[in-house]
Amino acid sequence: MFSRSIFSNYYKFLTGASLAFAVFALAGCNEKAAEAPAPGRPVLVATVKYAAETPERSFVGTIRPRIETDMGFRVPGKVARRLVEVGQTVDVGQPLATLDEVDLKLQAEQAEAEFRAATGVLAQASASEQRAKDLRSKGWTTDAQMDQSRAAADEARARYNRAERQVELTKNSLSYATLHADSRGVVTATLIDPGQVVASGQTAIRVARFAEKEAVVAIPETLVGRAKSGTASVTLWSDAEKKYTAKLREIAPSADPATRTYLAKFSLPEADDKVSLGMTATLTLADAATERVAKLPLSALFSQGSNPSLYIVDDAGAVKLQPVIVKSYESNAVVIAGGVNDGAKVVALGVQKLDPAQKVRVVSSLSF
C-alpha cells in the first residue's frame, strides 16, 4: 500500500510537470507568432517614364557633300595625263589632268605672228597718217588723201587690237590644257583616261567639296511638315553615341513616283573629320512643340469624386496617394502630363483595395 501510494504521487507529479511544460511552450510560440510581422500585400507596379507625346521617327540616310562639282576642260583636245585617282584629296590649284598642248602651242605661235604683223602695219599706217597731216597743214595735199590715210591708220589700229586679244585668248587656251581643282575636296569619280579625246565642257573629274556636308534621306509624305518645323539630329552608324545637329536645307518639291517619298537634304554645321562622305547615318525627327507625357495602365488610376491620383510605392513598401494631371485617356491606358516624378513606381492593379497605411510588397506577377 505504501509503495502504491508513492508511485501514484510520482505519476501525478510527472503529469503536472508535463502539462506545465506544454503550457510554457505554447505561450512561447504565441509570443513569437505575435512578434513576427504580417507579410505585406503583394502588388504589381509600373514605372513612370516621360517621353515626347509625339514619338520620334528615325530614317536611314547617307552623308554626301553639299557641293559636288563635275569638272571639265574648257578647250577640246586629247588627254595626255590623269594625275588623280578616286578617293584622293586635292587642294586648291592642284593639277588634275592635262591635254596634249601641241595644237594649242601652234595656235599661240600663230597669234604671236599675226600680232607682230599687225604691229608693223600699224606703225606704217601711223607714219603715213602723220605725213598726211603735215602736208595738209601746208596745203600740199587734198582732203581726200588725208581721209584715206586716216582710214588706213584706223584699220591698222583695229587689226592691232584684234591681234593683241587673239594672243591673250591663245594664252588662256594653253593654260586651259591643265585642269586645276578650284576648291579643297575629294575626288569621287574619274571619267577620262589618257589618250581619250574630250570635248569642251565634257565632265572629266568629279570633286566633292569639304566645305559642308549633309545627310540625305527619304521622308514619307506624312512627315514632311515635321521635317520643316521640327528638330532633327544625326548619328553615324560608326559612332552611335555622338549626335550632330541637323538643319533642313532642301526638300524635293514632288514625291518620287516609285517610293512616294520626298528627298530631303539636312546640313550638318557641326560635322567634324569623323563624318566621312558615303557613311550611313540615322536621322531622327522630333516635334519641337510636343509635350512630355507618361503612359500608364488605366487600372493604376484612382479616383473617387476627387482629382485623379496614383499610389506611389517607395523602397520600404509604403504607399502614398499622389494627385496627377491627366492629359488624355486611351482604351487601356491613361496619359499623364505631371504630378509624379520620372522613374517613380506606381501601383498598377487593385488600387481600390489599398489602404495608405498598409505596407505592400512588390512582385513581378500575381498568382492565385
Solvent accessible surface area in square Angstrom, and as a share of the most:
residue,aa,sasa,rsa
1,M,187,0.84
2,F,160,0.67
3,S,63,0.41
4,R,178,0.65
5,S,55,0.36
6,I,88,0.45
7,F,144,0.60
8,S,48,0.31
9,N,90,0.46
10,Y,126,0.48
11,Y,153,0.58
12,K,138,0.58
13,F,136,0.57
14,L,79,0.39
15,T,58,0.34
16,G,38,0.36
17,A,49,0.38
18,S,70,0.45
19,L,113,0.56
20,A,44,0.34
21,F,152,0.63
22,A,46,0.36
23,V,96,0.55
24,F,151,0.63
25,A,47,0.36
26,L,118,0.59
27,A,45,0.35
28,G,27,0.26
29,C,80,0.48
30,N,100,0.51
31,E,109,0.49
32,K,148,0.63
33,A,71,0.55
34,A,86,0.66
35,E,135,0.61
36,A,65,0.50
37,P,123,0.78
38,A,94,0.73
39,P,117,0.74
40,G,20,0.19
41,R,84,0.31
42,P,57,0.36
43,V,4,0.03
44,L,46,0.23
45,V,39,0.23
46,A,22,0.17
47,T,56,0.33
48,V,0,0.00
49,K,148,0.63
50,Y,35,0.13
51,A,55,0.43
52,A,30,0.23
53,E,79,0.35
54,T,39,0.23
55,P,92,0.58
56,E,100,0.45
57,R,106,0.39
58,S,67,0.43
59,F,27,0.11
60,V,94,0.54
61,G,5,0.05
62,T,50,0.29
63,I,1,0.00
64,R,119,0.44
65,P,17,0.11
66,R,104,0.38
67,I,78,0.39
68,E,81,0.36
69,T,37,0.22
70,D,76,0.40
71,M,21,0.09
72,G,20,0.20
73,F,3,0.01
74,R,164,0.60
75,V,15,0.09
76,P,86,0.54
77,G,21,0.20
78,K,106,0.45
79,V,2,0.01
80,A,48,0.37
81,R,138,0.50
82,R,58,0.21
83,L,67,0.34
84,V,1,0.00
85,E,97,0.43
86,V,91,0.52
87,G,52,0.50
88,Q,68,0.30
89,T,65,0.38
90,V,0,0.00
91,D,78,0.41
92,V,107,0.61
93,G,40,0.38
94,Q,53,0.23
95,P,55,0.35
96,L,0,0.00
97,A,0,0.00
98,T,15,0.08
99,L,4,0.02
100,D,64,0.33
101,E,56,0.25
102,V,90,0.52
103,D,95,0.49
104,L,17,0.09
105,K,99,0.42
106,L,105,0.52
107,Q,93,0.41
108,A,16,0.12
109,E,109,0.49
110,Q,109,0.48
111,A,3,0.02
112,E,58,0.26
113,A,46,0.36
114,E,84,0.38
115,F,49,0.20
116,R,153,0.56
117,A,55,0.42
118,A,3,0.02
119,T,58,0.34
120,G,43,0.41
121,V,58,0.33
122,L,32,0.16
123,A,65,0.50
124,Q,132,0.59
125,A,11,0.08
126,S,43,0.28
127,A,43,0.33
128,S,37,0.24
129,E,17,0.08
130,Q,97,0.43
131,R,139,0.51
132,A,9,0.07
133,K,91,0.38
134,D,66,0.34
135,L,76,0.38
136,R,94,0.34
137,S,94,0.60
138,K,129,0.55
139,G,51,0.49
140,W,183,0.64
141,T,16,0.09
142,T,78,0.45
143,D,83,0.43
144,A,72,0.56
145,Q,101,0.45
146,M,15,0.07
147,D,80,0.41
148,Q,131,0.58
149,S,22,0.14
150,R,95,0.35
151,A,61,0.48
152,A,50,0.39
153,A,0,0.00
154,D,70,0.36
155,E,110,0.49
156,A,2,0.01
157,R,91,0.33
158,A,60,0.46
159,R,94,0.34
160,Y,55,0.21
161,N,76,0.39
162,R,167,0.61
163,A,7,0.06
164,E,57,0.26
165,R,132,0.48
166,Q,75,0.34
167,V,15,0.08
168,E,86,0.38
169,L,104,0.52
170,T,8,0.04
171,K,118,0.50
172,N,66,0.34
173,S,25,0.16
174,L,50,0.25
175,S,65,0.42
176,Y,62,0.24
177,A,0,0.00
178,T,31,0.18
179,L,15,0.08
180,H,83,0.37
181,A,2,0.02
182,D,83,0.43
183,S,17,0.11
184,R,130,0.47
185,G,0,0.00
186,V,22,0.13
187,V,1,0.01
188,T,49,0.28
189,A,16,0.13
190,T,31,0.18
191,L,84,0.42
192,I,1,0.01
193,D,80,0.41
194,P,83,0.52
195,G,41,0.39
196,Q,63,0.28
197,V,110,0.63
198,V,5,0.03
199,A,59,0.46
200,S,65,0.42
201,G,60,0.58
202,Q,70,0.31
203,T,39,0.23
204,A,1,0.00
205,I,0,0.00
206,R,73,0.27
207,V,3,0.02
208,A,0,0.00
209,R,67,0.25
210,F,60,0.25
211,A,91,0.71
212,E,51,0.23
213,K,28,0.12
214,E,4,0.02
215,A,1,0.01
216,V,8,0.04
217,V,4,0.03
218,A,48,0.37
219,I,0,0.00
220,P,37,0.23
221,E,99,0.45
222,T,115,0.67
223,L,14,0.07
224,V,25,0.14
225,G,48,0.46
226,R,40,0.15
227,A,4,0.03
228,K,127,0.54
229,S,86,0.55
230,G,20,0.19
231,T,75,0.44
232,A,14,0.11
233,S,26,0.16
234,V,0,0.00
235,T,23,0.13
236,L,3,0.02
237,W,155,0.54
238,S,87,0.56
239,D,41,0.21
240,A,73,0.57
241,E,164,0.74
242,K,84,0.36
243,K,136,0.58
244,Y,3,0.01
245,T,59,0.34
246,A,6,0.05
247,K,124,0.53
248,L,55,0.27
249,R,79,0.29
250,E,81,0.36
251,I,37,0.19
252,A,27,0.21
253,P,139,0.88
254,S,77,0.50
255,A,16,0.13
256,D,63,0.33
257,P,115,0.72
258,A,91,0.70
259,T,88,0.51
260,R,134,0.49
261,T,28,0.17
262,Y,48,0.18
263,L,85,0.42
264,A,0,0.00
265,K,50,0.21
266,F,2,0.01
267,S,15,0.10
268,L,5,0.02
269,P,84,0.53
270,E,107,0.48
271,A,32,0.25
272,D,50,0.26
273,D,138,0.71
274,K,125,0.53
275,V,0,0.00
276,S,49,0.31
277,L,48,0.24
278,G,59,0.57
279,M,56,0.25
280,T,46,0.27
281,A,1,0.01
282,T,32,0.18
283,L,1,0.01
284,T,25,0.15
285,L,1,0.00
286,A,21,0.16
287,D,49,0.25
288,A,66,0.51
289,A,97,0.75
290,T,37,0.22
291,E,74,0.33
292,R,143,0.52
293,V,15,0.08
294,A,1,0.01
295,K,125,0.53
296,L,5,0.02
297,P,52,0.33
298,L,71,0.35
299,S,51,0.33
300,A,0,0.00
301,L,23,0.11
302,F,28,0.12
303,S,60,0.39
304,Q,132,0.59
305,G,89,0.86
306,S,81,0.52
307,N,104,0.53
308,P,36,0.23
309,S,7,0.05
310,L,0,0.00
311,Y,5,0.02
312,I,36,0.18
313,V,10,0.06
314,D,74,0.39
315,D,158,0.82
316,A,76,0.59
317,G,8,0.08
318,A,35,0.27
319,V,9,0.05
320,K,131,0.55
321,L,63,0.31
322,Q,53,0.24
323,P,69,0.44
324,V,11,0.07
325,I,111,0.57
326,V,38,0.22
327,K,89,0.38
328,S,50,0.32
329,Y,125,0.48
330,E,80,0.36
331,S,101,0.65
332,N,123,0.63
333,A,14,0.11
334,V,0,0.00
335,V,10,0.05
336,I,0,0.00
337,A,26,0.20
338,G,13,0.13
339,G,40,0.39
340,V,13,0.07
341,N,123,0.63
342,D,90,0.47
343,G,43,0.41
344,A,22,0.17
345,K,93,0.40
346,V,0,0.00
347,V,0,0.00
348,A,12,0.10
349,L,89,0.44
350,G,29,0.28
351,V,0,0.00
352,Q,118,0.53
353,K,153,0.65
354,L,16,0.08
355,D,74,0.38
356,P,75,0.47
357,A,94,0.73
358,Q,65,0.29
359,K,110,0.47
360,V,9,0.05
361,R,119,0.43
362,V,71,0.41
363,V,31,0.18
364,S,113,0.73
365,S,80,0.51
366,L,58,0.29
367,S,108,0.69
368,F,231,0.96
